[in-house]
Amino acid sequence: MSVVPLTATCVRKVVDNYLPQRINHLSEITTDKLASKAHRFPFLTGKRNVHLSDAYPASKHFVYMIGQLSDNPGMAKSAQESIQPDDYLAEVVSTAFGQGELSGLSEMLKRISEAAHAYGCIIWEVAPGSNLESEPPKGHLFVLAEWFQDGSVFAEHDMPLMESVEGAVIISQKPENVTNVQQDMGTNSNPASRRARDTLNFQTICAVPISFTDSKNTKGVVSLYRNAPYPFTEEEFARIRQMARLIPALYQAIRDRVSHKLIRQVNEVLHEADLGASGKLLLVDEMKRVWNQICAVVAETFQCIETSIFMEDPLEMEGAYRLAGTTWNQWAHMKDTYLARAEEGTTGWVLAKKQPVRIVNLENFERDKSIIQREYPNLRWNDSLNIKVSARKALKLNNKFRLPPLSFMAAPIFRDEKVLGVIRCSAARRVPYYFADRDLNLLKLVASQISRFWSNWLFRREIEIEKQAWQSLVNCISQLNSFVQQELQATTPSMQHIFHRTFRVARDVVAGADIMDVRLYDADTQELYFDAVYGAPWKKGNSAEVKARLEQRFLVNDHPPVHPLEVQVFHSGQAMGIFNAEREGYKSSTFPETERIIVAPIVVQGKVVGVLDLRGTGSQKFPAHALKVAELLGQQLGLYYYLTTAIGELRQTETELQRREKERSQTNEDLAHQLKSPLIQAHARLQAILYEDKINNVRLSPQYLALRGLISKAKRVSMSTGLFAELARESAVRIEPQRLRRLTSDAVLRMLIEAASDNELLIEPYREIKFRVNRKGFEVLDGCSVYVDPDLLEQAVSCLLDNAGKYSFPHTVVEVSGGLTKGRSFYVSVVNRGMPVKQHEINSCKQRLWRSEQATWTTGEGSGIGLWVVDNIMKAHGGELLITPTTSEGITQIRLIFPAKK
Amino acid sequence: MYILIVEDDYLQAELIAEALQNEPDLTSAKINRISTERQFRERFEEIACNSPDVIIMDVMLRWTDPAPNMIEPPPEIKMEGFHRAGLRNEKLLAGDIRTRDIPVVLYTILEATDLEGELESPRVYFQPKDSQYGPLAQTIRTLMRRKVI
């Protein structure tokens, strides 16, 4: 039986690990014998009854070790013999499966070390860039994982392939058991080996080659070390080889478990973020919390000091990748924005090249630059985190201790061809200190999860913004319509006002549009000219420059190689947009600072009359719907332009018509007066003849009587024409005070009888319409005073009698009477039986040009102004035209009511 | 000779009849009168069977006289109104083989320009109303001579 070397550290660890927690089933040992060595193991002092479990394999090692320690060879032997080879393997396997972190690999190595009674164990991996096929093979090894009894950290990353025991094992692919390192050339021939030997103070090595289960079958070696002069026995060597065969698969199992856990955690964070948002968009602070959570789980997985995410927000600033989340506690001092440029350092390089980066040790970046740049051309490292100082702080290492390797990896977050951001990890806190390709692949998976989430979020936000923008647009258009409606009511509607109001709408709806103009087409010169402009840049420069800018014109019928965008839109009638001037090679002569531009046609009745031009100069890109919005605004402007022009023309026409109407009214009035004068004279002379005949008792000539009727009718029509003209111009009949006469019963009766006679004469005899004037009622005029314009009274009466004659049924007697109303007003009443006037027609009867349908059937003349004129005559007298609807007996009464004074 | 006057103003119709009968060659002419468009339609068969030698037609005619149970005009007349009633009557005449050759004198207060495009038939003559009836009598004589030829 070999003697197992036990150091104080070893025992302490064994006791620390197993005594308190893992002893379940007891087998008692006494510690008296330990007392003699108590000075070496002060922690055992006072522990008199230590119970050991023989059910748990680990306890057997403990028994073995304690046996050794307590000079109890029987106990040690018994324990060792009870430990079967399968137990070692089972222990290693169960340990591996119990790990949830990459650092759990160390636990596995611990079990291996314990099983082989070694001081420590390291898994070496061939570093990227090494070439095992070359002659001689080139490259070096780095520590993937390690465990030492005393907790030492070795973590070398540049152990040469050649001139090292580990390298030799990898090259030969044969296990090796170096019993005395002092005599072995391989452990003395290079600084790394010497450093290892000196640091770890080991005396014997057992190394077994392994191949990792990754796609490249990366080579590695498992080395076990003893710092006591007891070489590994053949039995132990065989056991180590057995365990080493399991390592790649177990390592992969730990990795898979860790990977699965990370992916699940990231998914949970993103899923919870979605759930918490309840269908709404996360706010900026909420998003920051999500990014920080992701950084935290990634940092925990890779055990790194810093994990940061940089994302581009296209609405905030296109092309700028801002710090979204980090685990770096000094984030306030770190570079918080990257551009996709290699000069920006490793993070900028990843963004620019859309490729992931992995650097074994940033500390050696300058030394290994040429090798690194072979894989990552032009990669720079700007040390934005001041990583060495920061890592020391983070790891709480003073300058006496060597820094562990500062590994770095970063993966782009992209969707299709578009880089959305980057996630990076720097400097692991624990083993494995180096980020391997496997880690980078896992980081890429996380990047793709972030990509899906962020793309989805951006898409939803875009939809949300678009939805809000359309809602806002609808509101704005509604307000704009109201504004235009008001503007159109102005005497001279101004398109300038409308254009400027539209610019305000465009500014609110198309975020980022800061320069705008409307260019209209000048048909004479065939040019587009600026009709309205908006934005501070228009005012830049001195007055001459501003003027020159505004007076620019753009020919639309010339043939240059390429027309300005505005002219292209004018010709095509289709809205066009350039959303990245630099990328699309657009350069504006008027505003060279233009970053993006949208031009929409202004179309009136299918013809383009101008264009609406929206530009952005800042970093904010136009929203996705901007082109559609501009198109819509262009259409609105076309509509407004049409309405303004049409209404302007209508106004002009209306003014012209009013002017002509006034002229015509004046002419009509003048003609009516000219006509009235000879008619009055003719009437008077005829009256004189008739009067003379009557005096001389000569039978009145029917011709004369007919003539008088015709002249009366002509007078009435003439007067109506004059009043019609006057009312068209003045809206009311005016009575000159000097024309008012007090009405006497004689005068009114004479006038009524004559009017009745004249009207009767004009009616077809076969209809047998008679007129009867009831004299009696008019006597009331002797007791009251009624003032009238006699001509207007005669006009009103004639009109009523004319209507009565025209619309009475055959064999009707039209009754004309007078008297006082209950309100003591004087009235003249005309009652007939004829075409009915219905209740709902009462008001219409007084409207200008209104005629009932039946009235149009029974007259071959008339224009519907008779009662309208009468109504105005009565109003001019302060009186009223009172129309009573036809009774069930078919009687219709119309009254002229005049104010009367007692 | 038989003259039919379609005129809704009876004073006007009397004057025309009187004036024509004062013309020596028309003294013995038989003159009848129709006063509304409805009457013209109602008496159309009579006109067709006993055709006048000439019809003196007013253009603006009322449809009917007021009566408790008036017959409504057809829809097209409701729509067009009384302003072209004489022309509608003339179309009725032109549309019937028995009446299409009866000369029609449109005797109206309207100006010839008012009826531009509406006087297409060579059988229809325009004569503006006037206080002198000589021109009307002359037109009738001309028509009568053509008829004899």
Interface residues (C-beta under 8 A of the other chain):
Chain A: A706 L710 L762 E764 P765 R767 K806 Y807 S808 F809 P810 G834 M835 E853 Q854 T856 W857 T858 T859 G860 E861 G890
Chain B: D8 D9 Y10 L11 S35 D58 M60 L61 R62 W63 T64 D65 P66 A67 P68 M70 E72 P73 K78 G81 F82 A85
